[in-house]
Amino acid sequence: MKETLNQGHYSEVLDRLYIMISNIEDYLLEHPLVQSSTDLEDLIFSAQAKLAQAYQSVNMLDDHLTINSLISDDQYTVTYSSDLPEYTEPTLG
């Protein structure tokens, strides 16, 4: 049975994504082996960037839910597109 989403689900996913992003930074990107290999560092950084993109996507969905729950008057219409902005992966400098 599919569970009905509530505000807490968004907060939980944002928290878990934040923890994963932070762990990658603290325990992988700062590791001497990873820092010694540009190819490995790039791969791990790309994974972290994808998680950051997911974080932003969930945040946008959460904003949509919050806006809709605050508007109860029929004179207001909120439209939402499921199309997320295109993500550009940062480059290592």
Helices and strands as residue ranges (DSSP letters): H 7-23, I 24-29, H 32-36, H 38-70
